[in-house]
């Protein structure tokens, strides 16, 4: 059984833009979340973000940390989840806010 932690993140926000990249200790908010998930036995973090070019940096950052990502519609989060389940063969998942 493959269990994943779907970490949702995007760059734009009306209240606090780019909050996923804010510094938290020696890393970013998103980096800290991903490193904590990696410490969970069997924990497989997968970053889910939108397919808009503004979120290219989210995908690049995740990949630089050795974390896979999935991109889909900003407005259809459910289909983003379904697409990630199908691509990565996930049997169950936890939703984690990465920003």
C-alpha positions as CSV (number, residue, x, y, z in Angstrom):
1,X,0.0,0.0,0.0
2,X,1.4,3.4,-1.0
3,X,0.5,6.3,1.3
4,X,1.5,9.8,0.2
5,X,1.4,13.2,1.8
6,X,0.0,15.6,-0.7
7,X,1.5,19.0,0.1
8,X,-0.5,21.8,-1.5
9,X,1.4,25.0,-2.2
10,X,1.2,28.0,-4.5
11,X,3.0,31.3,-4.8
12,X,0.2,33.9,-5.0
13,X,-1.9,34.8,-2.1
14,X,-3.8,38.0,-1.4
15,X,-2.9,38.0,2.3
16,X,0.8,36.8,2.2
17,X,2.3,36.2,-1.2
18,X,5.1,33.5,-1.5
19,X,4.5,32.4,2.1
20,X,5.8,28.9,1.2
21,X,9.2,30.5,0.7
22,X,9.3,32.4,4.0
23,X,12.3,31.5,6.1
24,X,11.6,29.3,9.1
25,X,14.7,28.5,11.1
26,X,17.3,27.4,8.6
27,X,14.9,26.6,5.8
28,X,11.7,27.7,4.1
29,X,8.2,26.9,5.3
30,X,7.8,24.4,2.4
31,X,11.2,23.0,2.9
32,X,10.6,22.4,6.6
33,X,7.3,20.7,5.9
34,X,8.9,18.4,3.3
35,X,11.8,17.5,5.5
36,X,9.5,16.6,8.4
37,X,7.4,14.3,6.2
38,X,10.5,12.6,4.9
39,X,11.3,11.6,8.5
40,X,8.0,9.7,8.8
41,X,8.5,6.0,8.1
42,X,7.0,5.3,4.7
43,X,6.2,9.0,4.3
44,X,6.2,10.0,0.6
45,X,5.7,13.7,0.1
46,X,4.4,14.9,-3.2
47,X,3.9,18.6,-3.9
48,X,0.7,19.6,-5.6
49,X,0.6,23.0,-7.2
50,X,-1.2,24.7,-10.1
51,X,-0.2,24.5,-13.7
52,X,0.3,28.3,-13.9
53,X,3.7,29.6,-14.8
54,X,3.8,31.6,-11.5
55,X,4.0,28.3,-9.7
56,X,7.0,27.0,-11.7
57,X,9.2,27.9,-8.7
58,X,7.2,25.6,-6.4
59,X,7.8,22.6,-8.7
60,X,11.5,23.5,-9.1
61,X,12.0,23.9,-5.4
62,X,10.3,20.6,-4.6
63,X,12.4,18.8,-7.3
64,X,15.6,20.4,-5.9
65,X,14.8,18.7,-2.6
66,X,14.2,15.3,-4.3
67,X,10.4,15.6,-4.0
68,X,8.1,14.8,-6.8
69,X,5.4,17.1,-7.8
70,X,2.1,17.2,-9.7
71,X,0.5,20.2,-11.4
72,X,-3.1,20.8,-12.3
73,X,-5.9,23.3,-12.5
74,X,-5.9,26.1,-9.9
75,X,-9.7,26.0,-9.6
76,X,-10.2,22.2,-9.6
77,X,-8.3,20.9,-6.6
78,X,-10.2,17.6,-6.7
79,X,-9.0,16.8,-10.2
80,X,-5.4,17.7,-9.1
81,X,-5.7,15.1,-6.4
82,X,-7.2,12.5,-8.7
83,X,-4.4,13.2,-11.3
84,X,-1.7,12.8,-8.6
85,X,-3.3,9.6,-7.3
86,X,-3.3,8.1,-10.8
87,X,0.2,9.3,-11.7
88,X,1.9,8.1,-8.6
89,X,-0.2,5.0,-7.8
90,X,-1.3,6.2,-4.4
91,X,-3.7,4.1,-2.4
92,X,-4.2,6.6,0.4
93,X,-3.1,10.2,1.2
94,X,-2.9,12.8,3.8
95,X,-3.6,16.4,2.8
96,X,-1.0,18.9,4.1
97,X,-1.0,22.6,3.5
98,X,2.5,23.6,2.4
99,X,2.0,27.3,2.7
